[in-house]
Each structure stands twice: as C-alpha cells, then as structure tokens.
Amino acid sequence: MTATPSQPYSPMVPRAPRPGRRRPPGGVRDTLTLLTLPLLAALALPAAFAGGGTRRWFGGRAESQRAEAQAAKDAAAAAFYELDTAQRDLRISIETIAAVDSSPDARRAVDGFAALGRRIDEVSQQYIGAVDAHDLERDDLEASAAARARGELTAAKEELEKVKEELDRFGEGLGPLLGKAETQLARLAPAVERARQTLLAASEALDTARGAGLRADDLAARLAALGPELTRLNQGAGQHGVPETLERAERVAREAGAVRAEAERLPERAAEIGHRLVSLRTRAEALTTRTAQVEPVLSELRRRFTAACWQDLQHVPEQAAETVRQAQRKLTEAQTARDEQRWPDATSLLSTVRALLGGTDEAVSAAGDRLRRLNAVQKDPQQEIERTRFAIRDAQRLAMAGRNTPDPAHARPLDEAVARLDRAVTTLEGRHPDYWHFLIETEGVRQAVAAVVGRIREERGAGH
C-alpha cells in the first residue's frame, strides 16, 4: 500500500534547515539549492510511491498514540506543578505554627507534614521517572512505546492528584492551629514596639523627675534592670522564639509602664508626703491637748458611777500620752526619710503614725462617750428599754409575716432576746445600778435581733 505524503512535494520550495546546523552564505546557498533540488526530487518520488516515508510526512496510529501520550505528559506536569505549589504554601503554614506553638497538637502537625513530604517525594520520583523514560519527540517512536508512555504518565498523574487531595485535607485540619499562630505573630511586632516605646517614655519621665531635683534612685535601678530584656527583644523572635519574645515584650512594657507612672507621679508624691507630715503633726498636737482632758472625765465617772462603769478606762491618759510620744518620734523619722528622698520609708512611717494616732483618738474619745451615755441612761433608762423592745417587736412581726406560727429557728432567739432584756432591766434596781452593764446588755440584745432579721430576709430571698 502506497503511503500518502503528509504534505505535497514542491521542488521549488527548499526544506527548512535543521536546528543547530550552519547554513552557507547567501550566494553559495542559492547555488547549492538550484543544484540539489532536482536530485532530491529524483530520490524522494520513488520512495514515496514505494510506501516509505517518516513521521514528518505521514500520519497514522503512531501519531495518534504520540498525541495522547503528550496530552498525558502535559496533564501530569500540571498535576506536579499544583502539588508542588500546594506543598510550598502549606510549608509556610507549618513553619508559622512551629515557630509559635510548641503544644502536642503543633508537634503532631509538623510530624504529619513531614510524612506527607516523604509521600510527595515518592510520587514526584515516579512522575520524573516516567518523563525521563520516554522521549515523545523521537522520529521513530512506535505506537506501543507511545501507549506505554501514556499509561505510565497517566498513572503518575493520578498518584500526584491523590497526594494533592491528602495534602488539601491535611491543610484544612490546620485551621485552628494556624489561626492561633497567626494571631500571635500579628501581636508580636506591635508588642515589641510598644515595649520599646514604653521604655523610652519611662526614661524621659525619669529625666524630668531628676530635673525637678528628685533623685529617684530606686526607679533608675528598676529601669536599668530592664536593659538586658531590651537587648533580647532586639535580637528577635528567631533567636528566642515567638511565645517567649511576646511574653518578654509584654512584661517589659508592663514594668516600664509602672516605672513611668511612678516617675511622673514623683513630684506629686513628694508634695503629698509633705502635706501628710504637717497634717499628722497637727493631729498629734491636738491629741496631746485632748489627752489632758481625759483625767477630769474619769474623775466625774469615779464620783458618780460604780467602778464597773469606768474601771477599763483608768489607764487611758498615760497610755494615750505614751502613744502620742511614739507617734511624734515616728514623725521625726518620716521627716528625715522625706528629706533623704526615701519615699517608701517615708510613706511607711506615716502610715504607722496614722495608725497610732487613730487608736489613741478612739481611746480618748471613749472616755467622753462613756460619760455621755451613762448620763443619758441615768436620767431616763426607759428610752433605752423602749428602743430595744421596739427592735424585738419589729423582728417578731417579720417572723410572723405570712405564717400562722413562727419558725422555731427564728422564735427561739427572739424569745431569748426578750428574756435577756428583762434581766438587764432588773440590774437597774438597787441603790447603785450598773448602768454600763445595762447598756452593754441592751446593745447585745439589739445585735442578736438584727442577726435574726438578717437570716429571715436571706431565707425568704432565696425562696423567692
């Protein structure tokens, strides 16, 4: 059977030169062409009619298989490129997670990606081997070789696509870990910059305080201690890790912010300590005067009431005088600390002085208050009795509200309160009543009744 040429032969159209072969100069080239064309025509025509020829001139089954194999090769190359791109993208995500997260989940993700990488290497080698094994550009490529190439390239493409699907599923599962890592990374740069700016602001505030004549040595020492931390921040997360760097930045910003706040408040603090010194000194002087007035009050209590009404107060004058002297010594120490700019010491001493004067003030006031209350109950004890009875009746009405009988848990302490008040009233009988005991008892009754009222309201509130 005679083969059909792939293109018509024309002796007037020269064949294109092969790539890489030198072409002769113009004049020589034209002369050679004119001489060789008749010869080529004579050689080619018999071969064509005899059924010879090459792929360049003839189609057929081999060309169809070659085209299918080339299509399979192109599809495999596209699958290989998609897998390679997906692996590169996912590697960035894995590196982000590994840099930020050291949890077991993160370590499992890194190990899983490494296992997928080994699987990707296997299918990639299969693809590369299939490509290298078949030269689809050969002129003498047989149909069976083209079919074999197509099968191997198609199988390589399917493996590439299968691993790509596994890689995609693995990437979808990284969502929570990647989100957490990206959040930390997004916080990192602002946190480091905030720490630097806060350190700078603290240094400037310290300079301002020193310019006002305040040494602030303790603040300067605290700020200097943050210097190595700033060095580590400048070295970066690549050397120290993202979580550690983020925690360090937040700690530096927090501590430097505290130094800045104290430095900015230092002039105000110095003025405040000065005002407190003056105020407490004035209070100590006033308390000295009031202490001197306790003795006359005690004399009247001794003269008009039984010993039980004043015996616990008889040492108040000397105790108050000693406490005031102690407070004045502490004030002198606080003044020295203020002058030496030992602010914590000055503040602590002033707090001690305030506590001393507060306790003495209460003791001195107790004598006058005792005389006032005893005078009132001596003049009209019925007023104290009625005040206490009213509290008991009010509690009894609350206990009976919405009930036919009171709850024994409420009725019992209220009955005891009534009996306790009656016993207190009997102590007023006789020639020398113990008014102070009477006042202590009535106060105790009212406290017990108030406790019952509180329980009733709490129980009803919980029930509602």
C-alpha positions as CSV (number, residue, x, y, z in Angstrom):
1,M,0.0,0.0,0.0
2,T,1.3,3.4,-1.0
3,A,1.7,5.9,1.8
4,T,0.2,9.3,1.4
5,P,2.7,12.1,1.9
6,S,2.0,14.4,4.9
7,Q,2.4,17.5,2.6
8,P,2.7,17.9,-1.2
9,Y,6.1,17.9,-2.6
10,S,7.3,21.0,-4.5
11,P,10.8,21.0,-5.9
12,M,10.7,24.8,-5.8
13,V,10.4,25.1,-2.0
14,P,13.5,24.1,-0.1
15,R,13.3,22.2,3.2
16,A,14.0,24.2,6.4
17,P,17.4,23.6,7.8
18,R,17.7,21.6,11.0
19,P,18.2,23.5,14.3
20,G,21.9,24.0,15.1
21,R,23.2,23.3,11.6
22,R,25.2,26.1,10.0
23,R,23.7,27.5,6.8
24,P,26.1,28.5,4.0
25,P,26.3,32.2,3.0
26,G,23.8,33.7,0.7
27,G,25.3,33.2,-2.8
28,V,26.6,29.8,-2.1
29,R,23.3,28.8,-0.5
30,D,21.3,29.7,-3.6
31,T,23.7,27.9,-6.0
32,L,23.5,24.7,-3.8
33,T,19.8,24.9,-3.7
34,L,19.5,25.0,-7.5
35,L,21.9,22.1,-7.9
36,T,20.4,19.8,-5.3
37,L,16.6,20.3,-5.9
38,P,16.4,18.1,-9.0
39,L,18.4,15.4,-7.2
40,L,16.2,15.5,-4.1
41,A,13.1,15.2,-6.3
42,A,14.5,12.2,-8.1
43,L,15.3,10.5,-4.8
44,A,12.1,11.3,-3.0
45,L,9.5,10.4,-5.6
46,P,10.4,6.7,-5.9
47,A,10.4,6.3,-2.1
48,A,7.0,7.9,-1.8
49,F,5.4,5.7,-4.3
50,A,7.1,2.7,-2.8
51,G,5.4,3.2,0.6
52,G,8.4,4.6,2.5
53,G,8.5,7.9,4.5
54,T,8.8,9.2,8.1
55,R,6.6,10.9,10.8
56,R,7.4,14.2,9.2
57,W,5.4,13.2,6.1
58,F,2.9,10.6,7.2
59,G,0.2,10.3,10.0
60,G,-1.4,7.1,11.4
61,R,-1.8,5.2,14.6
62,A,1.6,6.1,15.9
63,E,0.9,9.8,15.6
64,S,-2.4,9.3,17.5
65,Q,-0.7,7.5,20.3
66,R,2.0,10.1,20.4
67,A,-0.6,12.9,20.8
68,E,-2.3,11.0,23.6
69,A,0.9,10.4,25.3
70,Q,1.9,14.1,25.0
71,A,-1.5,15.0,26.5
72,A,-0.9,12.7,29.4
73,K,2.5,14.2,29.9
74,D,1.0,17.7,29.9
75,A,-1.7,16.7,32.4
76,A,0.9,15.0,34.7
77,A,3.1,18.2,34.5
78,A,0.1,20.3,35.6
79,A,-0.7,17.9,38.5
80,F,3.0,18.0,39.5
81,Y,3.0,21.8,39.5
82,E,-0.2,22.0,41.5
83,L,1.2,19.6,44.1
84,D,4.5,21.5,44.3
85,T,2.7,24.8,44.8
86,A,0.3,23.4,47.4
87,Q,3.3,21.9,49.3
88,R,5.2,25.2,49.3
89,D,2.2,27.1,50.5
90,L,1.5,24.6,53.3
91,R,5.2,24.6,54.3
92,I,4.8,28.3,55.1
93,S,1.8,27.5,57.4
94,I,3.7,24.7,59.1
95,E,6.7,26.9,59.7
96,T,4.5,29.5,61.1
97,I,2.9,27.1,63.5
98,A,6.2,25.5,64.5
99,A,7.7,29.0,65.3
100,V,4.9,29.9,67.6
101,D,3.3,26.8,69.1
102,S,5.1,24.0,71.0
103,S,2.0,22.2,72.0
104,P,1.5,18.4,71.3
105,D,-1.0,19.3,68.6
106,A,1.5,21.5,66.9
107,R,4.2,18.8,67.1
108,R,1.8,16.3,65.6
109,A,1.1,18.7,62.7
110,V,4.8,19.1,62.0
111,D,5.3,15.3,62.0
112,G,2.3,14.8,59.8
113,F,3.6,17.3,57.2
114,A,7.0,15.6,57.2
115,A,5.3,12.2,56.5
116,L,3.3,13.8,53.7
117,G,6.6,15.3,52.4
118,R,8.1,11.8,52.1
119,R,5.0,10.6,50.2
120,I,5.2,13.6,47.9
121,D,8.9,12.7,47.2
122,E,7.8,9.2,46.2
123,V,5.1,10.2,43.7
124,S,7.3,13.0,42.4
125,Q,10.1,10.5,41.6
126,Q,7.5,8.3,39.9
127,Y,6.5,11.2,37.7
128,I,10.0,12.3,36.9
129,G,11.0,8.7,36.1
130,A,8.0,8.4,33.7
131,V,9.0,11.6,31.9
132,D,12.7,10.6,31.6
133,A,11.9,7.1,30.4
134,H,10.0,8.2,27.2
135,D,11.2,10.6,24.5
136,L,8.0,11.6,22.8
137,E,9.9,13.7,20.3
138,R,11.7,10.8,18.7
139,D,11.0,10.4,14.9
140,D,10.9,6.6,15.2
141,L,8.6,6.5,18.2
142,E,6.4,3.3,17.9
143,A,2.8,3.2,18.8
144,S,3.4,0.6,21.5
145,A,6.0,2.8,23.1
146,A,3.7,5.9,23.0
147,A,0.9,3.8,24.6
148,R,3.2,2.6,27.3
149,A,4.3,6.2,28.0
150,R,0.7,7.4,28.1
151,G,-0.1,4.7,30.7
152,E,2.8,5.5,32.9
153,L,2.3,9.2,32.7
154,T,-1.4,8.8,33.5
155,A,-0.7,6.7,36.5
156,A,1.9,9.2,37.7
157,K,-0.7,12.0,37.3
158,E,-3.3,10.0,39.3
159,E,-0.8,9.5,42.1
160,L,0.1,13.2,42.1
161,E,-3.6,14.1,42.3
162,K,-4.3,11.6,45.1
163,V,-1.5,13.0,47.2
164,K,-2.6,16.6,46.4
165,E,-6.1,15.6,47.9
166,E,-4.4,14.3,51.0
167,L,-2.4,17.5,51.3
168,D,-5.5,19.6,51.0
169,R,-7.3,17.6,53.7
170,F,-4.3,18.0,56.0
171,G,-4.2,21.7,55.3
172,E,-7.9,22.1,56.2
173,G,-7.2,20.5,59.5
174,L,-4.6,23.0,60.4
175,G,-7.1,25.9,60.6
176,P,-7.3,26.3,64.4
177,L,-3.5,25.9,64.9
178,L,-2.7,28.3,62.1
179,G,-5.3,30.9,63.3
180,K,-3.7,30.8,66.8
181,A,-0.2,31.1,65.4
182,E,-1.1,34.0,63.0
183,T,-2.8,35.8,65.9
184,Q,0.4,35.6,68.0
185,L,2.5,36.7,65.1
186,A,0.2,39.6,64.5
187,R,0.6,40.6,68.1
188,L,4.4,40.2,68.1
189,A,5.6,43.3,66.2
190,P,3.2,45.7,67.9
191,A,4.1,44.2,71.3
192,V,7.8,44.6,70.8
193,E,7.4,48.2,69.5
194,R,5.1,49.0,72.5
195,A,7.8,47.7,74.9
196,R,10.4,49.9,73.2
197,Q,8.2,53.0,73.3
198,T,7.2,52.4,76.9
199,L,10.9,52.1,77.9
200,L,11.7,55.3,76.1
201,A,8.8,57.1,77.8
202,A,9.9,55.8,81.3
203,S,13.4,57.1,80.6
204,E,12.1,60.5,79.7
205,A,9.8,60.7,82.7
206,L,12.8,59.8,84.9
207,D,14.9,62.5,83.4
208,T,12.0,65.0,84.1
209,A,11.8,64.0,87.7
210,R,15.6,64.4,88.1
211,G,15.3,67.8,86.5
212,A,13.0,68.7,89.3
213,G,15.6,67.8,91.9
214,L,14.3,64.3,92.7
215,R,16.9,61.6,92.6
216,A,14.5,58.6,92.1
217,D,17.4,56.1,92.6
218,D,15.1,53.2,93.1
219,L,13.2,53.9,89.8
220,A,16.5,54.3,88.0
221,A,17.7,50.9,89.2
222,R,14.4,49.3,88.1
223,L,14.7,50.8,84.7
224,A,18.4,49.7,84.4
225,A,17.3,46.1,85.2
226,L,15.2,46.1,82.0
227,G,18.2,46.8,79.8
228,P,19.1,43.1,79.2
229,E,15.5,42.4,78.4
230,L,15.6,45.1,75.7
231,T,18.7,43.5,74.2
232,R,16.9,40.2,73.9
233,L,13.9,41.9,72.3
234,N,16.2,43.4,69.7
235,Q,17.8,40.0,69.0
236,G,14.4,39.0,67.7
237,A,12.0,36.0,67.9
238,G,14.2,34.0,65.6
239,Q,16.7,33.6,68.4
240,H,14.4,33.4,71.4
241,G,11.1,32.1,70.0
242,V,7.8,33.8,69.3
243,P,6.0,32.9,72.6
244,E,9.0,33.9,74.7
245,T,9.5,37.1,72.8
246,L,5.9,38.0,73.1
247,E,5.8,37.3,76.8
248,R,9.0,39.3,77.3
249,A,7.7,42.3,75.4
250,E,4.5,42.4,77.5
251,R,6.5,42.1,80.7
252,V,8.9,44.8,79.7
253,A,6.0,47.1,78.7
254,R,4.2,46.4,82.0
255,E,7.3,47.0,84.2
256,A,8.5,50.1,82.2
257,G,5.0,51.5,82.4
258,A,5.0,51.2,86.2
259,V,8.3,53.0,86.3
260,R,7.0,55.7,84.1
261,A,3.8,56.2,86.1
262,E,5.8,56.4,89.4
263,A,8.3,58.8,87.9
264,E,5.5,61.0,86.6
265,R,3.8,61.0,90.0
266,L,7.0,61.5,91.9
267,P,6.7,65.4,92.3
268,E,3.1,64.9,93.4
269,R,4.1,62.2,95.8
270,A,6.8,64.3,97.4
271,A,4.3,67.1,97.9
272,E,1.7,64.7,99.3
273,I,4.2,63.3,101.8
274,G,5.0,66.9,102.9
275,H,1.3,67.7,103.4
276,R,0.8,64.5,105.4
277,L,3.7,65.3,107.7
278,V,2.2,68.7,108.5
279,S,-1.3,67.2,109.0
280,L,-0.2,64.4,111.3
281,R,2.0,66.6,113.3
282,T,-1.0,69.0,113.9
283,R,-3.2,66.0,114.8
284,A,-0.6,64.7,117.3
285,E,-0.5,68.1,119.0
286,A,-4.3,68.3,119.1
287,L,-4.5,64.8,120.6
288,T,-2.0,65.8,123.3
289,T,-4.4,68.5,124.4
290,R,-7.4,66.1,124.3
291,T,-5.5,63.5,126.3
292,A,-5.0,66.0,129.1
293,Q,-8.8,66.4,129.3
294,V,-9.4,62.6,130.0
295,E,-8.5,62.8,133.6
296,P,-11.3,65.2,134.6
297,V,-13.8,62.9,132.8
298,L,-12.5,59.9,134.7
299,S,-12.8,61.9,138.0
300,E,-16.5,62.5,137.3
301,L,-17.1,58.9,136.3
302,R,-15.5,57.7,139.6
303,R,-17.5,60.1,141.6
304,R,-21.0,59.4,140.1
305,F,-20.9,55.7,138.9
306,T,-19.8,52.3,140.2
307,A,-16.3,51.0,139.4
308,A,-17.7,48.7,136.7
309,C,-18.6,51.8,134.7
310,W,-15.1,53.3,134.4
311,Q,-12.5,50.8,135.6
312,D,-11.5,49.8,132.0
313,L,-10.7,53.5,131.2
314,Q,-8.5,54.4,134.1
315,H,-5.2,53.8,132.2
316,V,-6.3,55.8,129.1
317,P,-4.5,59.0,130.0
318,E,-1.0,57.6,130.4
319,Q,-1.4,55.1,127.5
320,A,-2.6,57.9,125.2
321,A,0.3,60.2,126.2
322,E,2.9,57.4,125.5
323,T,1.3,56.6,122.2
324,V,1.4,60.3,121.1
325,R,5.1,60.5,122.1
326,Q,5.8,57.4,120.0
327,A,3.9,58.9,117.1
328,Q,5.9,62.1,117.3
329,R,9.2,60.1,117.2
330,K,7.9,58.3,114.0
331,L,7.1,61.7,112.5
332,T,10.6,62.8,113.1
333,E,11.9,59.7,111.3
334,A,9.4,60.3,108.4
335,Q,10.7,63.8,108.0
336,T,14.3,62.5,107.7
337,A,13.2,59.9,105.1
338,R,11.4,62.7,103.2
339,D,14.5,64.9,103.2
340,E,16.6,62.0,102.0
341,Q,14.0,61.1,99.3
342,R,13.5,57.7,100.7
343,W,9.9,57.7,99.6
344,P,8.8,54.2,100.5
345,D,10.3,54.6,104.0
346,A,8.6,57.9,104.5
347,T,5.2,56.5,103.3
348,S,5.5,53.5,105.6
349,L,6.4,55.7,108.7
350,L,3.5,58.0,108.0
351,S,1.1,55.0,107.9
352,T,2.4,53.9,111.2
353,V,1.9,57.3,112.7
354,R,-1.6,57.4,111.4
355,A,-2.5,54.1,113.0
356,L,-1.0,55.1,116.3
357,L,-3.0,58.4,116.4
358,G,-6.1,56.7,115.2
359,G,-6.1,54.1,118.1
360,T,-5.3,56.9,120.6
361,D,-8.1,59.1,119.3
362,E,-10.6,56.3,119.8
363,A,-9.4,55.6,123.4
364,V,-9.5,59.3,124.3
365,S,-13.0,59.7,122.8
366,A,-14.2,56.6,124.6
367,A,-14.0,58.3,128.0
368,G,-16.1,61.2,126.9
369,D,-18.6,59.0,125.1
370,R,-18.9,56.7,128.1
371,L,-19.8,59.7,130.4
372,R,-22.4,61.0,127.8
373,R,-24.1,57.6,127.5
374,L,-24.1,57.0,131.3
375,N,-25.6,60.4,131.9
376,A,-28.4,59.7,129.4
377,V,-29.3,56.3,130.8
378,Q,-29.2,57.5,134.4
379,K,-31.5,60.3,133.5
380,D,-34.0,58.2,131.5
381,P,-33.3,54.4,131.3
382,Q,-36.8,53.9,129.8
383,Q,-35.7,55.4,126.5
384,E,-33.0,52.7,126.1
385,I,-35.5,50.0,127.1
386,E,-38.2,51.1,124.6
387,R,-35.6,51.3,121.8
388,T,-34.6,47.7,122.4
389,R,-38.2,46.5,122.8
390,F,-39.1,48.1,119.5
391,A,-36.3,46.2,117.7
392,I,-37.6,42.9,119.2
393,R,-41.3,43.6,118.2
394,D,-40.3,44.6,114.7
395,A,-38.3,41.3,114.3
396,Q,-41.3,39.3,115.7
397,R,-43.7,40.9,113.1
398,L,-41.3,40.0,110.4
399,A,-41.0,36.4,111.7
400,M,-44.9,36.0,111.6
401,A,-45.4,37.6,108.2
402,G,-47.3,35.1,106.0
403,R,-47.3,32.4,108.7
404,N,-49.7,31.2,111.4
405,T,-46.8,30.1,113.7
406,P,-43.2,31.4,113.6
407,D,-40.3,29.2,112.6
408,P,-38.8,27.8,115.7
409,A,-35.3,28.7,114.4
410,H,-36.5,32.4,114.5
411,A,-38.8,32.3,117.5
412,R,-36.2,30.8,119.9
413,P,-33.5,33.5,119.6
414,L,-36.2,36.2,119.7
415,D,-37.7,34.8,123.0
416,E,-34.2,34.7,124.4
417,A,-33.7,38.3,123.5
418,V,-36.9,39.2,125.4
419,A,-35.7,37.3,128.5
420,R,-32.2,38.9,128.2
421,L,-33.7,42.4,128.1
422,D,-35.9,41.7,131.2
423,R,-32.8,40.6,133.1
424,A,-30.9,43.7,132.1
425,V,-33.8,45.9,133.4
426,T,-33.6,44.2,136.8
427,T,-29.9,45.3,137.1
428,L,-31.1,48.9,137.4
429,E,-32.9,48.1,140.7
430,G,-31.0,48.8,143.9
431,R,-29.0,51.7,145.3
432,H,-26.1,51.6,142.9
433,P,-27.3,50.4,139.5
434,D,-24.6,49.2,137.0
435,Y,-25.7,51.4,134.1
436,W,-22.8,50.4,132.0
437,H,-23.7,46.7,132.2
438,F,-27.2,47.6,131.3
439,L,-26.1,49.5,128.2
440,I,-23.8,46.6,127.2
441,E,-26.7,44.1,127.5
442,T,-29.3,46.2,125.6
443,E,-26.7,46.7,122.8
444,G,-26.1,42.9,122.7
445,V,-29.9,42.3,122.5
446,R,-30.3,44.6,119.5
447,Q,-27.3,42.9,117.7
448,A,-28.8,39.4,118.3
449,V,-32.2,40.6,117.0
450,A,-30.6,42.2,113.9
451,A,-28.9,38.8,113.2
452,V,-32.3,37.0,113.2
453,V,-33.8,39.6,110.9
454,G,-30.9,39.2,108.5
455,R,-31.4,35.4,108.4
456,I,-35.2,35.7,107.8
457,R,-34.7,38.1,104.9
458,E,-31.9,35.9,103.4
459,E,-34.0,32.8,103.6
460,R,-37.1,34.4,102.0
461,G,-35.0,36.0,99.3
462,A,-33.5,32.5,98.4
463,G,-37.0,31.0,98.4
464,H,-38.4,33.7,96.1
